[in-house]
Amino acid sequence: MSFLKIAWFEYRRRIRSKWFIIGTFGMPFLILAISLGTGYLAGSGAGLETKHYGLIDETSYFGEKLQSALSERYAERDIAPLDIAVSNGTFVELRAQYEDLVVEKVLDGYFVIPEDFSLNPNLRNYSRSSSTLKSADVIESELKDLLIEDRVARHDLPETIIADLWFDLDVIFYEIGSGEERENEALIADYVAPFIFMFLLFLGIFTGGQLLLRAVLEERSSRVIEVLLSTVSYNDLMGGKILGLGMLGLTQSTIYLGAVILAGSYFDLSILTPTITILYFTYFILGYLFYAGIYIGVGALFDSEQEAQQAIQIITFIAIIPMVLWTLVIENPNSALVNILSYVPPVTPFFMMIKIAVGETTVFQVATTIMLMLACVYGSIHLAAKIFRTGILMYGKRITLPEIVRWLSA
């Protein structure tokens, strides 16, 4: 039972560390502060610059109306994101003048309203870069409204018809089998919750993996590993470290899920269900053990953390894929791409956690991905044990790929 003693030692030592406490309790507050801070900055207009555009109006009609519409649109803002200088005339006459202003960076670009705009509504844009895309969308929207007003007037229709044509459509959401209307808070929580669970899973797995890598490298560099191996076997030492730091990750995840439950109860939202909880810990354990084999194998091959981190970068980049595609998974949970990625072991736990939280998975898919991960965990730990047994005591020698392959095939 030596590996249990090692596991308890690693767990007790790390959980008392001030950095673990700071990381566990400080990380959520840091993420919350960054999220709220960036949201406030985006809403306050801090960092916003006014885009200056020219407008050649060949109709001598829509340009001034567009200026008035934009002034009204941004009347309550301290800084208007869009400013337009209008010139009535033809494109041929004014083109050279406006292009010089753009080259001199007086203007960010300019637009042209063609003479036949009423019959052929096409707006032309000339600019230095693609930063005008958002501005073009705003101008397009305002001109569309102005064009509707113009067509209503030309057809001699009552002005009241505009109010009848423009209206807001409200969508009311209901849960299947329930007659109660769903609140906006519940809808937002349902959309964001899958990302939260996936992110917590990622955080727990890779926190444990990084600690495991660092523990192996520290003991290698200080030669403590030689003393330990004189009293315990290779398998006990490796198993104890994996188990101890895995328990640390479970503790961290339990704290975070507890915070999710408290937040849900405060806002009267049932974010975390028993099924999600059980499957969360299932995929956490499988994902952690899979990556633990990789991390401990890499730790046994290198003498410095810098070299080890460089070697582990590729697998880390692959694991970040779900972070990039999480909105795609939420909106298209049963697409062919998402289903294929759910069976790619390095990202299986993360994609499946999103699908489970969304409620768009099947018992068959859960069962098959769990069996896949069990097989991959066995392979990862088995191969890591071979590398650990041979490479852990090799100091000052750069290990080559053919040697690693020879160890694995032994």
C-alpha positions in Angstrom: 0.0 0.0 0.0 3.0 2.3 -0.5 1.3 4.2 -3.3 -1.5 5.2 -1.0 1.0 6.7 1.4 2.7 8.6 -1.4 -0.7 9.7 -2.7 -1.7 11.1 0.8 1.7 12.8 1.1 1.4 14.5 -2.3 -2.2 15.5 -1.6 -1.6 16.9 1.9 1.6 18.7 0.8 0.0 20.4 -2.2 -3.4 21.3 -0.6 -1.6 23.2 2.2 0.3 25.2 -0.4 -0.6 28.9 -0.4 -0.4 28.9 -4.2 -3.0 26.1 -4.4 -5.3 28.1 -2.1 -4.7 31.3 -3.9 -5.2 29.6 -7.3 -8.3 27.7 -6.3 -10.2 30.6 -4.6 -8.5 33.5 -6.5 -9.0 32.2 -10.0 -12.9 32.5 -10.1 -12.7 36.0 -8.7 -10.0 36.9 -11.2 -12.0 35.5 -14.1 -15.2 37.3 -12.8 -13.2 40.6 -12.4 -11.8 40.3 -16.0 -15.3 39.5 -17.4 -17.1 42.3 -15.6 -14.2 44.7 -16.2 -14.0 44.1 -19.9 -17.8 44.3 -20.1 -17.8 47.6 -18.3 -15.1 49.0 -20.6 -16.9 47.8 -23.7 -20.1 49.4 -22.5 -18.5 52.7 -21.2 -16.9 53.4 -24.5 -13.4 53.3 -23.1 -10.9 52.6 -25.8 -13.4 53.5 -28.5 -12.2 55.7 -31.4 -14.4 57.7 -33.7 -14.3 56.5 -37.3 -14.2 59.3 -39.8 -15.7 58.7 -43.2 -16.6 60.8 -46.2 -19.8 60.3 -48.2 -20.2 61.2 -51.8 -24.0 61.6 -52.3 -24.9 61.6 -56.0 -28.6 61.8 -55.1 -28.2 65.1 -53.0 -30.9 63.7 -50.8 -29.9 60.7 -48.7 -26.6 62.0 -47.4 -28.0 64.7 -45.2 -30.8 62.5 -43.9 -28.2 59.8 -43.1 -26.2 62.4 -41.1 -29.3 63.3 -39.1 -30.2 59.6 -38.5 -26.7 58.9 -37.2 -26.7 62.0 -34.9 -30.0 60.8 -33.4 -28.6 57.2 -33.1 -25.6 58.4 -31.1 -27.2 61.4 -29.3 -26.9 59.8 -25.8 -23.2 58.7 -26.2 -20.3 60.8 -25.1 -18.2 59.6 -28.0 -19.9 58.8 -31.4 -18.2 55.8 -33.0 -19.1 57.1 -36.4 -18.7 60.5 -38.1 -19.6 61.2 -41.7 -18.8 64.3 -43.8 -21.2 64.5 -46.7 -20.5 66.1 -50.1 -23.1 66.4 -52.8 -21.6 65.7 -56.3 -20.5 63.0 -58.6 -18.0 60.2 -57.9 -15.9 61.2 -60.9 -15.6 64.8 -59.6 -14.8 64.0 -56.0 -12.9 60.7 -56.2 -9.4 62.1 -56.3 -10.1 64.4 -53.4 -11.5 61.7 -51.1 -8.8 59.2 -52.0 -6.1 61.7 -51.0 -7.8 62.2 -47.7 -7.9 58.4 -47.1 -4.2 58.1 -48.1 -3.3 61.0 -45.7 -5.3 59.1 -43.0 -7.6 62.1 -42.5 -10.5 59.7 -43.3 -10.8 56.0 -42.6 -12.6 55.5 -45.9 -15.5 56.9 -47.9 -18.9 55.8 -49.2 -20.7 56.5 -52.4 -24.4 56.7 -52.8 -25.1 56.3 -56.6 -27.5 58.5 -58.4 -29.9 55.6 -59.0 -29.9 54.5 -55.4 -33.7 54.6 -55.0 -34.2 52.1 -57.8 -30.9 50.2 -57.4 -30.0 50.3 -53.7 -26.2 49.6 -53.8 -23.8 51.4 -51.5 -20.1 51.5 -52.4 -17.3 51.7 -49.9 -13.6 52.6 -50.4 -11.3 52.1 -47.5 -7.8 51.2 -46.3 -8.7 48.1 -44.3 -11.5 45.8 -43.2 -12.0 47.9 -40.0 -14.9 49.6 -41.8 -17.1 46.5 -41.8 -19.0 47.3 -38.6 -19.5 50.9 -39.7 -20.7 49.8 -43.1 -23.4 47.6 -41.4 -24.6 50.6 -39.4 -24.8 52.8 -42.4 -26.5 50.1 -44.4 -29.1 49.7 -41.7 -29.9 53.4 -41.5 -30.0 53.9 -45.3 -32.4 50.9 -45.6 -34.8 52.6 -43.2 -34.5 55.9 -45.1 -35.1 54.1 -48.4 -38.3 52.6 -47.0 -39.5 56.0 -45.9 -38.7 57.4 -49.4 -40.6 54.6 -51.2 -43.6 55.0 -48.9 -43.6 58.7 -49.8 -43.2 58.1 -53.5 -46.1 55.7 -53.5 -48.2 58.3 -51.8 -48.9 56.1 -48.8 -49.9 57.5 -45.4 -47.0 58.1 -43.0 -48.8 55.9 -40.4 -48.1 52.9 -42.6 -44.4 53.1 -41.6 -45.3 52.4 -38.0 -47.5 49.5 -39.1 -44.6 48.1 -41.2 -42.0 48.5 -38.4 -42.6 46.4 -35.3 -40.7 44.2 -32.9 -41.3 40.5 -32.7 -41.0 39.0 -29.2 -40.2 35.3 -28.8 -41.5 33.7 -25.6 -39.6 30.6 -24.5 -41.2 27.6 -22.8 -39.8 24.4 -21.4 -41.2 21.3 -23.1 -44.0 19.9 -20.9 -44.3 23.1 -19.0 -46.7 26.0 -19.3 -44.5 28.5 -17.5 -42.6 31.2 -19.4 -38.8 31.0 -19.1 -37.0 34.0 -17.7 -34.1 35.7 -19.6 -31.8 34.8 -16.7 -32.6 31.1 -17.2 -32.0 31.3 -20.9 -28.6 33.0 -20.5 -27.6 30.5 -17.8 -28.5 27.5 -20.0 -26.4 29.0 -22.8 -23.4 29.8 -20.7 -23.5 26.8 -18.3 -22.0 24.3 -20.8 -19.0 26.5 -21.3 -18.6 26.9 -17.5 -18.6 23.1 -17.0 -16.2 22.5 -19.8 -13.9 25.3 -18.5 -13.9 23.9 -15.0 -13.2 20.4 -16.4 -10.3 21.9 -18.4 -9.0 23.8 -15.4 -9.1 20.8 -13.0 -7.5 18.4 -15.4 -4.6 20.6 -16.5 -4.0 22.0 -13.0 -3.5 18.4 -11.8 -1.4 17.6 -14.8 0.9 20.7 -14.4 1.4 19.9 -10.7 2.2 16.3 -11.6 4.8 17.4 -14.2 6.4 19.9 -11.8 6.5 17.3 -8.9 8.4 14.8 -11.1 10.8 17.5 -12.4 11.5 18.8 -8.9 12.3 15.4 -7.5 14.5 14.6 -10.5 16.5 17.8 -10.3 17.0 17.4 -6.6 17.8 13.7 -6.9 15.1 13.0 -4.2 13.7 10.5 -6.7 16.7 8.2 -6.1 15.9 8.1 -2.4 12.3 7.4 -3.0 13.0 4.5 -5.4 15.2 2.9 -2.8 12.1 2.3 -0.6 9.2 2.0 -3.1 8.7 0.5 -6.5 8.4 2.5 -9.7 4.8 1.7 -10.1 4.0 2.7 -6.5 5.8 6.0 -6.9 4.1 6.8 -10.2 0.7 5.6 -9.0 0.9 7.5 -5.8 1.7 10.8 -7.5 -1.1 10.3 -10.0 -3.6 9.5 -7.3 -2.6 12.2 -4.9 -2.6 15.0 -7.4 -5.8 13.6 -8.9 -7.4 13.9 -5.5 -6.2 17.5 -5.4 -8.0 18.2 -8.7 -11.2 16.5 -7.4 -11.1 18.7 -4.4 -10.7 21.8 -6.6 -13.5 20.7 -8.9 -15.8 20.0 -5.9 -15.2 23.5 -4.6 -16.0 25.0 -8.0 -19.2 22.9 -8.4 -20.2 23.9 -4.9 -19.9 27.5 -6.0 -22.0 26.8 -9.1 -24.7 25.3 -6.9 -24.7 28.3 -4.5 -24.8 30.7 -7.5 -27.7 28.7 -9.0 -29.7 28.7 -5.8 -29.1 32.4 -5.3 -30.6 33.2 -8.7 -33.2 30.4 -8.4 -31.6 28.4 -11.3 -31.2 24.7 -11.5 -27.9 24.7 -13.4 -26.3 21.6 -11.9 -28.3 18.3 -12.0 -27.4 15.0 -10.5 -26.8 13.5 -14.0 -24.4 16.4 -15.0 -22.6 16.1 -11.6 -22.0 12.3 -12.0 -20.9 12.6 -15.6 -18.7 15.6 -14.8 -16.7 13.7 -12.3 -16.6 10.6 -14.6 -15.1 12.6 -17.5 -12.8 14.5 -15.0 -11.3 11.3 -13.7 -10.9 9.8 -17.2 -9.5 13.0 -18.7 -7.1 13.5 -15.8 -5.8 9.9 -15.9 -5.3 10.2 -19.7 -3.3 13.4 -19.4 -1.6 12.3 -16.2 0.1 9.5 -18.2 1.3 12.1 -20.8 2.5 14.5 -18.2 4.3 12.0 -16.0 5.9 10.4 -19.1 7.1 13.8 -20.3 8.4 14.6 -16.8 10.5 11.5 -16.8 12.2 12.4 -20.1 13.4 16.0 -19.3 15.7 17.6 -16.7 14.2 21.1 -16.9 10.7 22.4 -16.8 11.3 24.7 -19.8 12.1 21.7 -22.1 9.2 19.7 -20.7 6.7 22.6 -21.3 7.9 22.9 -24.9 7.3 19.2 -25.4 3.8 19.4 -23.9 2.7 22.4 -25.9 1.3 20.4 -28.9 -1.1 18.4 -26.7 -2.1 21.5 -24.8 -3.0 23.3 -28.1 -5.1 20.4 -29.1 -6.9 20.5 -25.8 -7.8 24.2 -26.3 -9.9 23.3 -29.4 -13.1 23.0 -27.4 -12.5 26.5 -25.9 -12.6 27.9 -29.5 -15.5 25.8 -30.7 -17.8 25.9 -27.7 -20.4 28.1 -29.4 -20.5 25.8 -32.4 -21.1 22.8 -30.1 -23.9 24.6 -28.3 -25.7 25.6 -31.5 -24.9 22.5 -33.5 -24.4 19.7 -30.9 -25.3 16.9 -33.3 -23.4 18.0 -36.3 -21.0 15.6 -38.0 -18.0 17.6 -37.0 -19.0 17.8 -33.3 -19.8 14.1 -33.2 -16.4 13.2 -34.7 -14.5 15.5 -32.3 -16.4 13.9 -29.4 -14.5 10.6 -30.2 -11.0 12.2 -30.4 -9.5 11.2 -27.0 -7.6 14.4 -26.1 -10.8 16.5 -26.4 -13.5 13.9 -25.8 -14.2 14.9 -22.1 -14.6 18.6 -23.0 -16.8 18.2 -26.0 -18.9 15.6 -24.2 -19.3 17.9 -21.2 -20.7 20.6 -23.4 -23.1 18.2 -25.1 -24.3 16.8 -21.8 -24.9 20.2 -20.3 -26.8 21.2 -23.5 -28.9 18.0 -23.2 -28.1 16.9 -26.7 -26.4 13.5 -26.3 -27.5 9.9 -26.1 -26.8 7.1 -23.6 -25.0 5.3 -26.5 -22.7 8.2 -27.1 -21.9 8.6 -23.4 -21.3 4.9 -23.0 -19.1 4.6 -26.1 -17.0 7.7 -25.2 -16.5 6.4 -21.7 -15.3 3.0 -23.0 -13.0 4.9 -25.5 -11.5 6.9 -22.7 -11.0 3.8 -20.5 -9.0 2.2 -23.3 -7.0 5.4 -23.8 -6.4 5.8 -20.1 -5.0 2.2 -20.0 -2.8 2.9 -23.0 -1.6 6.3 -21.6 -0.7 4.9 -18.1 0.8 1.8 -19.5 3.1 3.6 -21.9 3.9 6.2 -19.3 5.0 3.5 -16.8 7.5 2.1 -19.4 9.0 5.6 -19.9 9.0 6.4 -16.2 10.7 3.2 -15.3 13.5 3.7 -17.8 13.9 7.5 -18.1 13.4 8.7 -14.5 17.0 8.1 -13.5 18.7 9.2 -16.7 20.4 12.6 -16.0 22.3 14.8 -18.3 21.6 12.8 -21.4 19.4 14.0 -24.2 17.0 11.2 -24.9 16.2 10.6 -28.6 13.0 9.5 -30.2 14.4 6.1 -31.3 15.2 5.4 -27.7 11.7 6.3 -26.5 10.2 4.0 -29.2 12.5 1.2 -28.0 11.4 1.6 -24.4 7.7 1.6 -25.4 8.1 -1.6 -27.5 10.1 -3.4 -24.8 
